[in-house]
Amino acid sequence: MRSDPTLKKVVTVVGARPQFVKSSVVSRALQREEGVQEVLLHTGQHFDTSMSDVFFQQLDIPAPKYMLNLGGGTHGLMTGRMLEQIEAVLLKEQPNRVLVYGDTNSTLAAALAAVKLHIPVAHVEAGLRSFDRKMPEEINRILTDQVSDILFCPTESAVRNLSNEEIYRKHPAQIVRIGDVMEDATRLFGDKSRRPQNCELERGFILATAHRAENTNCQMRLKGIVKGLNALNQVRPVVLPLHPRTRHALARLDVALEFKTIAPVGYLEMLWLLQHCGLVATDSGGVQKEAFFHGKHCITLRDSTEWVELLDEDVNVLVGTDARTIEREGIRRLDMVAENDGSLYGGGHAGPKIASLIAKA
Ligand code: UDP
């Protein structure tokens, strides 16, 4: 039910770790917009303390009004259950708009539930394409973009991708280059960073993360990553905060890890690791950019990326999962500095711009 008809009600749907970081930036800015009421729905896609609660505490995100416990299961099961339950919330709340982030199953389910109820959808991180349809994230982002009416693009290449897609000629949407909200987050919270507990690392270590399904679901790929990181660990200590999916996959792998793994860290601890490392090795989307925001080079443990401008700038390189390539590029890029003049991702001003456009829409 709409409590105050003069207020513009926005239902924001989040569910996974990167979305907590992104939405914290925009929610802050929305709170400063007059006449906007935000209702937060958490699907529960990520649910435990280290993947969810800690982000709400550290980033000062208000408790969600709706907490659905829909983590786990296959893609179809998870997305289907989300669709059903998000629809019920939207029918009850009758919002003026639904706001979604990124490329997870929560993003797609929310966008689909909303558009079928004729509720306009705004998509933050629109237009990104890896052009690899085997990635579940690629399917989620293409479909979400196609049913959104405001597409907040983080980069020039994201705008270009959308302008190349026929659908927007028949169904015009507001396509805006807005910059990247993760750069806002880096700036907003950078001063609050803190060293992870029991982590006695000297400056210049290698920070690694890995959790993409194409890597964790394939023993050969995961083995290549482990061997590559083992080799790099001979040169500089490697530390890898372990995503739960990767922990399970590694338990079944017949290669010993020679580097340090730690439990997933909170965002403020992750900022500390990014500030103090000498190189990032990752298959994460967000962490590739965060490396750059912290002036570090990145080797990306994938065959494609949607953050192509970092490749063009030669501050990031796709190394896939071949151990020798990981070792060679990792050593080559150790301690190299990535210069960020703010032109690629907007310099950290995306949140207020998004909030203002949502308030006006
Ligand atoms: N992150 C974190 N702790 C960790 C690993 C990642 O806080 O142990 C943060 C990271 O800094 C970034 C976000 O989580 O802000 C990215 O999430 P993830 O890599 O899970 O997702 P992706 O960006 O690949 O969708």
Residues whose N, C-alpha, C, O or C-beta is under 5 A from the ligand:
A	BS01	UDP	R17 P18 V21 P241 P264 V265 G266 Y267 M270 D283 S284 G285 G286 V287
